[in-house]
Amino acid sequence: MIKQQKRIDRWFKKKKWNYWSPLSILARLTEEVGEFARIVNHTFGEKPKKTTEAAQHVEEELGDVLYTLACFANKNKLDLDAALEKSIEKVEERDKDRYKYLRP
């Protein structure tokens, strides 16, 4: 379990807070991903930011997505390190001979 995931869980326990239901966390994750998409579009895409919009930063919005995923993982007793490791291994095996056109 990543140290930040443990930190969040310790903080929730200290505050005596309960995690939201998985569906509520998923709804929150969807909101956060939307905010992340918006700032990525403003930063790297063709859609300019309105002058009336508050400043946002890609890293901060990405952090909000990760925080929400950590809450989901904690609620469901999942280990983010283990989940990410499994995904990396899956991609390394599945895609080891893929995308040859990307190699120098």
Phi and psi in radians as a Rosetta constraint file:
Dihedral C 1 N 2 CA 2 C 2 CIRCULARHARMONIC -1.150 0.35
Dihedral N 2 CA 2 C 2 N 3 CIRCULARHARMONIC 2.644 0.35
Dihedral C 2 N 3 CA 3 C 3 CIRCULARHARMONIC -1.063 0.35
Dihedral N 3 CA 3 C 3 N 4 CIRCULARHARMONIC -0.598 0.35
Dihedral C 3 N 4 CA 4 C 4 CIRCULARHARMONIC -1.190 0.35
Dihedral N 4 CA 4 C 4 N 5 CIRCULARHARMONIC -0.641 0.35
Dihedral C 4 N 5 CA 5 C 5 CIRCULARHARMONIC -1.091 0.35
Dihedral N 5 CA 5 C 5 N 6 CIRCULARHARMONIC -0.745 0.35
Dihedral C 5 N 6 CA 6 C 6 CIRCULARHARMONIC -1.148 0.35
Dihedral N 6 CA 6 C 6 N 7 CIRCULARHARMONIC -0.705 0.35
Dihedral C 6 N 7 CA 7 C 7 CIRCULARHARMONIC -1.045 0.35
Dihedral N 7 CA 7 C 7 N 8 CIRCULARHARMONIC -0.789 0.35
Dihedral C 7 N 8 CA 8 C 8 CIRCULARHARMONIC -1.049 0.35
Dihedral N 8 CA 8 C 8 N 9 CIRCULARHARMONIC -0.773 0.35
Dihedral C 8 N 9 CA 9 C 9 CIRCULARHARMONIC -1.139 0.35
Dihedral N 9 CA 9 C 9 N 10 CIRCULARHARMONIC -0.709 0.35
Dihedral C 9 N 10 CA 10 C 10 CIRCULARHARMONIC -1.068 0.35
Dihedral N 10 CA 10 C 10 N 11 CIRCULARHARMONIC -0.729 0.35
Dihedral C 10 N 11 CA 11 C 11 CIRCULARHARMONIC -1.121 0.35
Dihedral N 11 CA 11 C 11 N 12 CIRCULARHARMONIC -0.765 0.35
Dihedral C 11 N 12 CA 12 C 12 CIRCULARHARMONIC -1.052 0.35
Dihedral N 12 CA 12 C 12 N 13 CIRCULARHARMONIC -0.754 0.35
Dihedral C 12 N 13 CA 13 C 13 CIRCULARHARMONIC -1.152 0.35
Dihedral N 13 CA 13 C 13 N 14 CIRCULARHARMONIC -0.719 0.35
Dihedral C 13 N 14 CA 14 C 14 CIRCULARHARMONIC -1.054 0.35
Dihedral N 14 CA 14 C 14 N 15 CIRCULARHARMONIC -0.723 0.35
Dihedral C 14 N 15 CA 15 C 15 CIRCULARHARMONIC -1.397 0.35
Dihedral N 15 CA 15 C 15 N 16 CIRCULARHARMONIC -0.148 0.35
Dihedral C 15 N 16 CA 16 C 16 CIRCULARHARMONIC 1.059 0.35
Dihedral N 16 CA 16 C 16 N 17 CIRCULARHARMONIC 0.669 0.35
Dihedral C 16 N 17 CA 17 C 17 CIRCULARHARMONIC -1.624 0.35
Dihedral N 17 CA 17 C 17 N 18 CIRCULARHARMONIC 2.609 0.35
Dihedral C 17 N 18 CA 18 C 18 CIRCULARHARMONIC -1.768 0.35
Dihedral N 18 CA 18 C 18 N 19 CIRCULARHARMONIC 2.546 0.35
Dihedral C 18 N 19 CA 19 C 19 CIRCULARHARMONIC -1.243 0.35
Dihedral N 19 CA 19 C 19 N 20 CIRCULARHARMONIC 2.636 0.35
Dihedral C 19 N 20 CA 20 C 20 CIRCULARHARMONIC -1.158 0.35
Dihedral N 20 CA 20 C 20 N 21 CIRCULARHARMONIC 2.958 0.35
Dihedral C 20 N 21 CA 21 C 21 CIRCULARHARMONIC -1.165 0.35
Dihedral N 21 CA 21 C 21 N 22 CIRCULARHARMONIC 2.727 0.35
Dihedral C 21 N 22 CA 22 C 22 CIRCULARHARMONIC -0.954 0.35
Dihedral N 22 CA 22 C 22 N 23 CIRCULARHARMONIC -0.684 0.35
Dihedral C 22 N 23 CA 23 C 23 CIRCULARHARMONIC -1.195 0.35
Dihedral N 23 CA 23 C 23 N 24 CIRCULARHARMONIC -0.641 0.35
Dihedral C 23 N 24 CA 24 C 24 CIRCULARHARMONIC -1.183 0.35
Dihedral N 24 CA 24 C 24 N 25 CIRCULARHARMONIC -0.680 0.35
Dihedral C 24 N 25 CA 25 C 25 CIRCULARHARMONIC -1.144 0.35
Dihedral N 25 CA 25 C 25 N 26 CIRCULARHARMONIC -0.682 0.35
Dihedral C 25 N 26 CA 26 C 26 CIRCULARHARMONIC -1.084 0.35
Dihedral N 26 CA 26 C 26 N 27 CIRCULARHARMONIC -0.729 0.35
Dihedral C 26 N 27 CA 27 C 27 CIRCULARHARMONIC -1.076 0.35
Dihedral N 27 CA 27 C 27 N 28 CIRCULARHARMONIC -0.742 0.35
Dihedral C 27 N 28 CA 28 C 28 CIRCULARHARMONIC -1.106 0.35
Dihedral N 28 CA 28 C 28 N 29 CIRCULARHARMONIC -0.732 0.35
Dihedral C 28 N 29 CA 29 C 29 CIRCULARHARMONIC -1.049 0.35
Dihedral N 29 CA 29 C 29 N 30 CIRCULARHARMONIC -0.730 0.35
Dihedral C 29 N 30 CA 30 C 30 CIRCULARHARMONIC -1.065 0.35
Dihedral N 30 CA 30 C 30 N 31 CIRCULARHARMONIC -0.736 0.35
Dihedral C 30 N 31 CA 31 C 31 CIRCULARHARMONIC -1.066 0.35
Dihedral N 31 CA 31 C 31 N 32 CIRCULARHARMONIC -0.801 0.35
Dihedral C 31 N 32 CA 32 C 32 CIRCULARHARMONIC -1.159 0.35
Dihedral N 32 CA 32 C 32 N 33 CIRCULARHARMONIC -0.685 0.35
Dihedral C 32 N 33 CA 33 C 33 CIRCULARHARMONIC -1.133 0.35
Dihedral N 33 CA 33 C 33 N 34 CIRCULARHARMONIC -0.645 0.35
Dihedral C 33 N 34 CA 34 C 34 CIRCULARHARMONIC -1.088 0.35
Dihedral N 34 CA 34 C 34 N 35 CIRCULARHARMONIC -0.737 0.35
Dihedral C 34 N 35 CA 35 C 35 CIRCULARHARMONIC -1.151 0.35
Dihedral N 35 CA 35 C 35 N 36 CIRCULARHARMONIC -0.677 0.35
Dihedral C 35 N 36 CA 36 C 36 CIRCULARHARMONIC -1.101 0.35
Dihedral N 36 CA 36 C 36 N 37 CIRCULARHARMONIC -0.774 0.35
Dihedral C 36 N 37 CA 37 C 37 CIRCULARHARMONIC -1.085 0.35
Dihedral N 37 CA 37 C 37 N 38 CIRCULARHARMONIC -0.693 0.35
Dihedral C 37 N 38 CA 38 C 38 CIRCULARHARMONIC -1.100 0.35
Dihedral N 38 CA 38 C 38 N 39 CIRCULARHARMONIC -0.810 0.35
Dihedral C 38 N 39 CA 39 C 39 CIRCULARHARMONIC -1.244 0.35
Dihedral N 39 CA 39 C 39 N 40 CIRCULARHARMONIC -0.582 0.35
Dihedral C 39 N 40 CA 40 C 40 CIRCULARHARMONIC -1.120 0.35
Dihedral N 40 CA 40 C 40 N 41 CIRCULARHARMONIC -0.731 0.35
Dihedral C 40 N 41 CA 41 C 41 CIRCULARHARMONIC -1.116 0.35
Dihedral N 41 CA 41 C 41 N 42 CIRCULARHARMONIC -0.715 0.35
Dihedral C 41 N 42 CA 42 C 42 CIRCULARHARMONIC -1.205 0.35
Dihedral N 42 CA 42 C 42 N 43 CIRCULARHARMONIC -0.636 0.35
Dihedral C 42 N 43 CA 43 C 43 CIRCULARHARMONIC -1.432 0.35
Dihedral N 43 CA 43 C 43 N 44 CIRCULARHARMONIC -0.726 0.35
Dihedral C 43 N 44 CA 44 C 44 CIRCULARHARMONIC -2.046 0.35
Dihedral N 44 CA 44 C 44 N 45 CIRCULARHARMONIC -0.184 0.35
Dihedral C 44 N 45 CA 45 C 45 CIRCULARHARMONIC -1.769 0.35
Dihedral N 45 CA 45 C 45 N 46 CIRCULARHARMONIC -2.914 0.35
Dihedral C 45 N 46 CA 46 C 46 CIRCULARHARMONIC -1.610 0.35
Dihedral N 46 CA 46 C 46 N 47 CIRCULARHARMONIC -0.121 0.35
Dihedral C 46 N 47 CA 47 C 47 CIRCULARHARMONIC -1.588 0.35
Dihedral N 47 CA 47 C 47 N 48 CIRCULARHARMONIC 1.901 0.35
Dihedral C 47 N 48 CA 48 C 48 CIRCULARHARMONIC -1.250 0.35
Dihedral N 48 CA 48 C 48 N 49 CIRCULARHARMONIC 2.627 0.35
Dihedral C 48 N 49 CA 49 C 49 CIRCULARHARMONIC -1.291 0.35
Dihedral N 49 CA 49 C 49 N 50 CIRCULARHARMONIC 2.458 0.35
Dihedral C 49 N 50 CA 50 C 50 CIRCULARHARMONIC -1.230 0.35
Dihedral N 50 CA 50 C 50 N 51 CIRCULARHARMONIC 2.543 0.35
Dihedral C 50 N 51 CA 51 C 51 CIRCULARHARMONIC -1.154 0.35
Dihedral N 51 CA 51 C 51 N 52 CIRCULARHARMONIC -0.362 0.35
Dihedral C 51 N 52 CA 52 C 52 CIRCULARHARMONIC -1.514 0.35
Dihedral N 52 CA 52 C 52 N 53 CIRCULARHARMONIC -0.139 0.35
Dihedral C 52 N 53 CA 53 C 53 CIRCULARHARMONIC -1.431 0.35
Dihedral N 53 CA 53 C 53 N 54 CIRCULARHARMONIC 2.495 0.35
Dihedral C 53 N 54 CA 54 C 54 CIRCULARHARMONIC -1.156 0.35
Dihedral N 54 CA 54 C 54 N 55 CIRCULARHARMONIC 2.660 0.35
Dihedral C 54 N 55 CA 55 C 55 CIRCULARHARMONIC -1.154 0.35
Dihedral N 55 CA 55 C 55 N 56 CIRCULARHARMONIC 2.402 0.35
Dihedral C 55 N 56 CA 56 C 56 CIRCULARHARMONIC -2.344 0.35
Dihedral N 56 CA 56 C 56 N 57 CIRCULARHARMONIC 2.756 0.35
Dihedral C 56 N 57 CA 57 C 57 CIRCULARHARMONIC -2.285 0.35
Dihedral N 57 CA 57 C 57 N 58 CIRCULARHARMONIC 2.424 0.35
Dihedral C 57 N 58 CA 58 C 58 CIRCULARHARMONIC -0.966 0.35
Dihedral N 58 CA 58 C 58 N 59 CIRCULARHARMONIC -0.828 0.35
Dihedral C 58 N 59 CA 59 C 59 CIRCULARHARMONIC -1.066 0.35
Dihedral N 59 CA 59 C 59 N 60 CIRCULARHARMONIC -0.708 0.35
Dihedral C 59 N 60 CA 60 C 60 CIRCULARHARMONIC -1.131 0.35
Dihedral N 60 CA 60 C 60 N 61 CIRCULARHARMONIC -0.758 0.35
Dihedral C 60 N 61 CA 61 C 61 CIRCULARHARMONIC -1.181 0.35
Dihedral N 61 CA 61 C 61 N 62 CIRCULARHARMONIC -0.654 0.35
Dihedral C 61 N 62 CA 62 C 62 CIRCULARHARMONIC -1.098 0.35
Dihedral N 62 CA 62 C 62 N 63 CIRCULARHARMONIC -0.702 0.35
Dihedral C 62 N 63 CA 63 C 63 CIRCULARHARMONIC -1.054 0.35
Dihedral N 63 CA 63 C 63 N 64 CIRCULARHARMONIC -0.685 0.35
Dihedral C 63 N 64 CA 64 C 64 CIRCULARHARMONIC -1.102 0.35
Dihedral N 64 CA 64 C 64 N 65 CIRCULARHARMONIC -0.669 0.35
Dihedral C 64 N 65 CA 65 C 65 CIRCULARHARMONIC -1.116 0.35
Dihedral N 65 CA 65 C 65 N 66 CIRCULARHARMONIC -0.816 0.35
Dihedral C 65 N 66 CA 66 C 66 CIRCULARHARMONIC -1.125 0.35
Dihedral N 66 CA 66 C 66 N 67 CIRCULARHARMONIC -0.706 0.35
Dihedral C 66 N 67 CA 67 C 67 CIRCULARHARMONIC -1.027 0.35
Dihedral N 67 CA 67 C 67 N 68 CIRCULARHARMONIC -0.789 0.35
Dihedral C 67 N 68 CA 68 C 68 CIRCULARHARMONIC -1.153 0.35
Dihedral N 68 CA 68 C 68 N 69 CIRCULARHARMONIC -0.685 0.35
Dihedral C 68 N 69 CA 69 C 69 CIRCULARHARMONIC -1.104 0.35
Dihedral N 69 CA 69 C 69 N 70 CIRCULARHARMONIC -0.679 0.35
Dihedral C 69 N 70 CA 70 C 70 CIRCULARHARMONIC -1.114 0.35
Dihedral N 70 CA 70 C 70 N 71 CIRCULARHARMONIC -0.706 0.35
Dihedral C 70 N 71 CA 71 C 71 CIRCULARHARMONIC -1.084 0.35
Dihedral N 71 CA 71 C 71 N 72 CIRCULARHARMONIC -0.741 0.35
Dihedral C 71 N 72 CA 72 C 72 CIRCULARHARMONIC -1.068 0.35
Dihedral N 72 CA 72 C 72 N 73 CIRCULARHARMONIC -0.800 0.35
Dihedral C 72 N 73 CA 73 C 73 CIRCULARHARMONIC -1.085 0.35
Dihedral N 73 CA 73 C 73 N 74 CIRCULARHARMONIC -0.784 0.35
Dihedral C 73 N 74 CA 74 C 74 CIRCULARHARMONIC -1.096 0.35
Dihedral N 74 CA 74 C 74 N 75 CIRCULARHARMONIC -0.763 0.35
Dihedral C 74 N 75 CA 75 C 75 CIRCULARHARMONIC -1.004 0.35
Dihedral N 75 CA 75 C 75 N 76 CIRCULARHARMONIC -0.653 0.35
Dihedral C 75 N 76 CA 76 C 76 CIRCULARHARMONIC -1.826 0.35
Dihedral N 76 CA 76 C 76 N 77 CIRCULARHARMONIC 0.229 0.35
Dihedral C 76 N 77 CA 77 C 77 CIRCULARHARMONIC 0.952 0.35
Dihedral N 77 CA 77 C 77 N 78 CIRCULARHARMONIC 0.822 0.35
Dihedral C 77 N 78 CA 78 C 78 CIRCULARHARMONIC -1.902 0.35
Dihedral N 78 CA 78 C 78 N 79 CIRCULARHARMONIC 2.587 0.35
Dihedral C 78 N 79 CA 79 C 79 CIRCULARHARMONIC -1.777 0.35
Dihedral N 79 CA 79 C 79 N 80 CIRCULARHARMONIC 1.996 0.35
Dihedral C 79 N 80 CA 80 C 80 CIRCULARHARMONIC -1.083 0.35
Dihedral N 80 CA 80 C 80 N 81 CIRCULARHARMONIC -0.668 0.35
Dihedral C 80 N 81 CA 81 C 81 CIRCULARHARMONIC -1.028 0.35
Dihedral N 81 CA 81 C 81 N 82 CIRCULARHARMONIC -0.837 0.35
Dihedral C 81 N 82 CA 82 C 82 CIRCULARHARMONIC -1.113 0.35
Dihedral N 82 CA 82 C 82 N 83 CIRCULARHARMONIC -0.729 0.35
Dihedral C 82 N 83 CA 83 C 83 CIRCULARHARMONIC -1.092 0.35
Dihedral N 83 CA 83 C 83 N 84 CIRCULARHARMONIC -0.793 0.35
Dihedral C 83 N 84 CA 84 C 84 CIRCULARHARMONIC -1.164 0.35
Dihedral N 84 CA 84 C 84 N 85 CIRCULARHARMONIC -0.710 0.35
Dihedral C 84 N 85 CA 85 C 85 CIRCULARHARMONIC -1.044 0.35
Dihedral N 85 CA 85 C 85 N 86 CIRCULARHARMONIC -0.768 0.35
Dihedral C 85 N 86 CA 86 C 86 CIRCULARHARMONIC -1.085 0.35
Dihedral N 86 CA 86 C 86 N 87 CIRCULARHARMONIC -0.709 0.35
Dihedral C 86 N 87 CA 87 C 87 CIRCULARHARMONIC -1.160 0.35
Dihedral N 87 CA 87 C 87 N 88 CIRCULARHARMONIC -0.732 0.35
Dihedral C 87 N 88 CA 88 C 88 CIRCULARHARMONIC -1.095 0.35
Dihedral N 88 CA 88 C 88 N 89 CIRCULARHARMONIC -0.809 0.35
Dihedral C 88 N 89 CA 89 C 89 CIRCULARHARMONIC -1.053 0.35
Dihedral N 89 CA 89 C 89 N 90 CIRCULARHARMONIC -0.736 0.35
Dihedral C 89 N 90 CA 90 C 90 CIRCULARHARMONIC -1.057 0.35
Dihedral N 90 CA 90 C 90 N 91 CIRCULARHARMONIC -0.823 0.35
Dihedral C 90 N 91 CA 91 C 91 CIRCULARHARMONIC -1.174 0.35
Dihedral N 91 CA 91 C 91 N 92 CIRCULARHARMONIC -0.736 0.35
Dihedral C 91 N 92 CA 92 C 92 CIRCULARHARMONIC -1.046 0.35
Dihedral N 92 CA 92 C 92 N 93 CIRCULARHARMONIC -0.699 0.35
Dihedral C 92 N 93 CA 93 C 93 CIRCULARHARMONIC -1.312 0.35
Dihedral N 93 CA 93 C 93 N 94 CIRCULARHARMONIC -0.864 0.35
Dihedral C 93 N 94 CA 94 C 94 CIRCULARHARMONIC -1.126 0.35
Dihedral N 94 CA 94 C 94 N 95 CIRCULARHARMONIC -0.673 0.35
Dihedral C 94 N 95 CA 95 C 95 CIRCULARHARMONIC -1.874 0.35
Dihedral N 95 CA 95 C 95 N 96 CIRCULARHARMONIC 0.285 0.35
Dihedral C 95 N 96 CA 96 C 96 CIRCULARHARMONIC -1.065 0.35
Dihedral N 96 CA 96 C 96 N 97 CIRCULARHARMONIC -0.513 0.35
Dihedral C 96 N 97 CA 97 C 97 CIRCULARHARMONIC -1.988 0.35
Dihedral N 97 CA 97 C 97 N 98 CIRCULARHARMONIC 0.284 0.35
Dihedral C 97 N 98 CA 98 C 98 CIRCULARHARMONIC -1.709 0.35
Dihedral N 98 CA 98 C 98 N 99 CIRCULARHARMONIC 2.795 0.35
Dihedral C 98 N 99 CA 99 C 99 CIRCULARHARMONIC 1.060 0.35
Dihedral N 99 CA 99 C 99 N 100 CIRCULARHARMONIC 0.716 0.35
Dihedral C 99 N 100 CA 100 C 100 CIRCULARHARMONIC -1.075 0.35
Dihedral N 100 CA 100 C 100 N 101 CIRCULARHARMONIC -0.466 0.35
Dihedral C 100 N 101 CA 101 C 101 CIRCULARHARMONIC -1.176 0.35
Dihedral N 101 CA 101 C 101 N 102 CIRCULARHARMONIC -0.264 0.35
Dihedral C 101 N 102 CA 102 C 102 CIRCULARHARMONIC -1.506 0.35
Dihedral N 102 CA 102 C 102 N 103 CIRCULARHARMONIC -0.215 0.35
Dihedral C 102 N 103 CA 103 C 103 CIRCULARHARMONIC -1.376 0.35
Dihedral N 103 CA 103 C 103 N 104 CIRCULARHARMONIC 2.576 0.35
